[in-house]
């Protein structure tokens, strides 16, 4: 079978591997579509384990099941996710599923989503595979995991109707945050990015104001929000400058969500006195648990969050190298999907 083997962002090769053999508790899926995630092109993060087959925004058709698998059958159209929590540890039971050691360490995909066939094993078979509704395309299903991460982050934020929301970074995650915040009834939504193409997309998807990075963000927020800063700030880029700006742009009683963070070792100096005095919260969000992915599936299938208009490129696996080039450069590009 063909696989897309990642060596670095500019070196992704189509190679041959044997179709994985499945055990009694595994399933084999014929890949239909897999999205290129922003984390796939985060080179400093990925290159440490290269070469490897990436891909986790995944959908396909079950082509084989182990003898002990009763939940699924050959022919089922499914979404699958590569890591799931154990559901048994303290963190899982207290609602912090993505802090679970099993979630963070166990990859249940072999070899990865950018392959013609994928073996799913372990607990991912039980809780990480979901049959798709008839009205959902494979391309739409590749958004379940990224939208799941966004749904989890916004649950921590407690966005209320009428809130002023500031989103820093308008890649796919930032744009999904805008769409979901809009669906939840947010009031003024402000977006900022270094890329005008993405800012135009932000306006199209619900942002009331789009500010090119480098402009006076604080003044722009106040101008859009009747003189006040933002109630909810969502940082969707690892740029240190964005983190610093986001922390300055939150109003009294507000909350800052670090959906993305600077590189390891990069630090930010914070005077905590204003946050303490003005009742401002700082939160983080990482990954998506099965309940988050279920929420995302419902949001997409119900039409509350439209994802079709975010797909700018659909490529064959033989065009993987070009797909990674497009996604890593991020110029006139939003979501790149590889169809296999």
C-alpha positions in Angstrom: 0.0 0.0 0.0 1.0 3.6 -0.5 2.0 5.8 2.5 3.1 9.4 2.8 6.3 9.2 4.7 7.3 12.5 6.5 11.0 13.4 6.7 10.5 17.2 7.1 8.0 19.8 5.8 9.7 19.9 2.4 10.5 16.2 2.1 7.4 14.0 2.2 7.7 10.9 0.1 5.2 8.4 -1.2 6.5 5.0 -0.2 5.3 1.4 -0.2 4.5 -0.6 3.0 2.7 -3.9 3.6 -1.0 -3.6 4.5 -1.1 -4.0 8.3 -2.2 -7.3 9.7 -5.0 -7.0 12.3 -5.4 -9.0 15.5 -8.6 -10.2 17.2 -9.5 -6.8 18.7 -8.3 -4.6 15.8 -10.1 -3.1 12.8 -8.6 -2.3 9.4 -9.9 0.8 7.6 -9.6 1.7 3.9 -8.7 5.4 4.0 -11.1 7.8 2.2 -9.7 11.2 3.4 -7.3 12.6 5.9 -6.7 16.3 6.7 -3.3 17.9 7.2 -3.3 19.4 10.7 -1.4 22.4 11.8 0.5 20.2 14.2 1.6 18.0 11.2 3.6 20.9 9.8 4.9 22.0 13.2 8.4 21.0 12.1 10.3 21.4 15.4 7.7 19.1 17.0 7.5 16.5 14.3 11.1 16.2 13.1 12.2 14.6 16.4 10.4 11.4 15.4 10.9 11.5 11.6 10.7 9.5 9.4 7.1 8.6 10.1 3.6 8.4 8.6 1.5 11.2 10.0 -2.2 11.9 9.7 -4.9 11.9 12.4 -7.8 13.9 11.0 -9.2 10.7 9.5 -12.2 9.0 7.9 -12.7 5.9 5.9 -14.5 2.6 5.4 -14.0 -0.5 7.6 -12.5 -3.3 5.4 -11.7 -5.8 8.1 -12.5 -6.6 11.7 -10.9 -8.9 14.2 -12.9 -11.9 15.5 -13.6 -10.2 18.9 -14.9 -6.9 17.4 -18.7 -6.8 17.7 -19.3 -3.0 17.6 -18.4 -2.5 13.9 -18.8 -4.4 10.6 -17.1 -4.3 7.2 -18.6 -1.4 5.1 -19.2 1.0 8.0 -18.2 4.6 7.2 -16.3 5.8 10.2 -14.3 8.6 11.8 -11.3 7.4 13.9 -8.9 9.1 16.3 -5.4 8.0 17.2 -5.4 8.4 20.9 -8.0 8.2 23.6 -8.0 8.5 27.4 -8.1 5.4 29.7 -11.4 6.6 31.3 -10.1 5.0 34.6 -7.5 7.3 36.1 -8.0 10.3 38.4 -7.6 12.8 35.6 -10.2 11.1 33.3 -12.7 10.8 36.1 -12.2 14.5 37.0 -12.8 15.7 33.4 -9.2 16.2 32.5 -9.1 13.4 29.9 -6.4 14.9 27.8 -4.0 15.0 30.8 -4.3 11.2 31.0 -1.0 9.5 30.6 -2.5 6.9 28.3 -4.0 9.7 26.1 -0.6 11.4 25.9 1.6 8.4 25.2 -0.4 5.7 23.4 -0.9 5.9 19.6 -3.4 3.4 18.3 -2.9 4.1 14.6 -0.6 2.0 12.4 1.0 3.4 10.4 -0.8 6.7 10.3 -3.7 8.4 8.5 -1.7 9.2 5.3 -1.8 5.6 4.2 -4.1 3.5 2.0 -5.1 1.3 4.9 -5.0 2.0 8.6 -5.0 -0.4 11.5 -6.8 0.9 14.6 -6.1 -1.0 17.9 -6.5 -0.7 21.6 -9.0 1.4 23.3 -9.4 3.6 20.2 -11.5 0.8 18.7 -13.9 1.0 21.7 -14.1 4.8 22.2 -12.2 6.4 19.3 -14.1 5.1 16.3 -17.6 6.4 15.4 -19.9 5.5 12.6 -20.7 8.5 10.4 -24.2 9.7 9.9 -25.5 9.3 6.3 -25.5 13.1 5.7 -21.8 13.5 6.5 -19.1 13.3 3.8 -15.7 11.9 4.5 -14.2 15.4 3.9 -16.5 16.8 6.5 -15.5 14.0 8.9 -11.9 15.0 8.8 -12.9 18.1 10.7 -14.3 16.2 13.7 -11.0 16.0 15.6 -9.9 19.6 15.0 -13.4 20.9 15.9 -13.4 18.6 18.9 -10.3 20.3 20.2 -12.0 23.7 19.7 -15.2 22.5 21.4 -13.1 21.4 24.4 -11.3 24.8 24.6 -14.5 26.7 24.5 -16.1 24.6 27.2 -13.3 25.8 29.4 -13.9 29.4 28.3 -17.6 29.4 29.1 -18.5 31.7 26.2 -21.8 33.5 26.9 -24.2 35.2 24.6 -23.0 38.7 23.8 -19.4 38.1 24.9 -16.7 40.0 23.0 -14.3 37.3 21.7 -10.7 38.0 20.4 -9.0 35.3 18.4 -5.3 35.6 17.8 -4.2 33.4 14.9 -6.5 32.5 12.0 -5.4 29.1 10.9 -8.0 26.3 10.9 -8.2 26.2 14.7 -8.7 30.0 15.0 -11.3 30.0 12.2 -13.2 27.1 13.8 -13.1 29.0 17.1 -14.7 32.0 15.3 -17.4 29.8 13.7 -18.2 28.0 17.0 -18.2 31.3 19.0 -20.6 32.7 16.5 -22.8 29.7 16.8 -22.9 30.1 20.6 -24.1 33.7 20.3 -20.9 35.6 20.9 -21.3 39.4 20.4 -18.4 41.2 18.8 -15.7 38.8 17.4 -12.3 40.2 16.6 -9.6 38.3 14.7 -5.9 39.0 14.1 -3.3 37.3 12.0 -0.2 38.1 9.9 -1.9 36.8 6.7 -4.5 38.9 4.9 -6.0 35.8 3.2 -6.8 34.3 6.6 -8.1 37.6 7.9 -10.5 37.7 4.9 -11.6 34.2 5.8 -12.2 35.3 9.4 -14.5 38.1 8.2 -16.3 35.6 6.0 -16.8 33.2 8.9 -18.2 35.7 11.4 -15.5 38.0 12.7 -16.8 41.6 13.0 -13.3 43.1 12.8 -10.0 41.7 11.3 -6.8 43.3 12.4 -3.5 42.7 10.6 -0.7 41.8 13.1 1.5 44.7 13.8 -1.3 47.2 14.2 -2.3 48.5 17.6 -4.4 45.5 18.7 -5.5 47.0 22.0 -7.0 50.1 20.3 -8.6 48.0 17.7 -10.3 45.8 20.3 -11.6 48.9 22.2 -12.8 50.5 19.0 -14.8 47.4 18.1 -16.1 46.8 21.6 -17.4 50.2 22.8 -14.2 51.1 24.6 -13.8 47.8 26.4 -11.2 45.0 26.0 -12.3 41.4 25.2 -14.3 39.2 27.5 -12.7 36.1 26.1 -9.3 35.9 24.4 -8.3 32.7 22.4 -4.6 32.4 21.5 -4.3 30.1 18.5 -0.7 30.7 17.5 2.6 29.8 19.1 4.1 33.2 18.4 5.4 34.7 21.6 4.2 38.2 20.6 0.6 36.9 20.2 0.7 35.4 23.7 1.9 38.7 25.1 -0.7 40.7 23.2 -3.5 38.3 24.2 -2.7 38.7 27.9 -2.9 42.5 27.5 -6.2 42.5 25.6 -8.5 40.8 28.2 -11.0 42.9 30.1 -11.8 42.7 33.8 -13.6 39.5 34.7 -12.5 37.9 31.4 -10.5 34.8 30.5 -7.5 34.1 28.3 -7.3 30.6 26.7 -4.0 29.3 25.5 -5.1 27.0 22.8 -1.6 27.2 21.3 1.6 28.0 23.2 5.1 29.2 22.4 7.9 26.7 21.8 9.3 24.8 24.8 11.8 27.0 26.6 10.3 30.2 25.5 9.0 32.1 28.5 6.8 35.2 29.0 7.1 37.6 31.8 3.8 38.2 33.6 2.9 40.6 36.3 0.1 38.7 38.0 -1.2 41.6 40.0 -3.7 43.0 37.4 -5.1 39.4 36.9 -5.4 38.9 40.6 -7.0 42.3 41.2 -9.3 42.3 38.2 -10.6 38.7 38.5 -9.0 37.5 35.2 -8.6 33.8 34.5 -5.9 32.1 32.4 -6.7 28.7 31.0 -5.2 26.1 28.7 -6.6 23.5 26.4 -5.0 20.5 24.7 -6.4 17.8 22.4 -9.9 16.4 22.3 -11.5 13.5 24.2 -14.2 11.2 22.8 -17.0 13.4 24.3 -15.4 16.4 22.5 -15.3 14.6 19.2 -19.0 13.5 19.7 -19.9 17.2 20.2 -18.0 18.1 17.0 -19.7 15.4 15.0 -23.1 16.7 16.1 -22.2 20.3 15.3 -21.1 19.4 11.8 -24.0 17.0 11.0 -26.6 19.4 12.3 -25.2 22.2 10.2 -24.5 24.5 13.2 -20.8 24.7 12.1 -20.2 24.6 8.4 -16.8 23.2 7.4 -17.2 22.7 3.7 -16.2 26.2 2.9 -12.9 25.8 4.7 -11.5 23.2 2.3 -9.2 25.0 -0.2 -7.3 22.0 -1.5 -8.1 18.4 -2.1 -5.2 16.3 -3.3 -4.3 12.7 -4.1 -1.7 10.9 -1.9 0.7 11.1 -4.8 0.6 14.9 -4.3 1.5 14.7 -0.6 4.7 16.7 -0.9 2.7 19.6 -2.5 0.1 19.3 0.2 2.6 19.7 3.0 4.2 22.6 1.1 0.8 24.4 0.9 -0.1 23.7 4.5 3.3 24.7 5.9 3.5 28.0 3.9 -0.2 28.8 4.6 -0.4 31.5 2.0 -3.6 31.2 0.0 -4.6 28.0 1.8 -6.9 26.9 4.7 -7.6 23.2 4.9 -5.7 20.7 2.7 -7.3 17.2 2.5 -5.6 14.2 1.2 -8.0 11.7 -0.5 -6.7 8.2 -0.8 
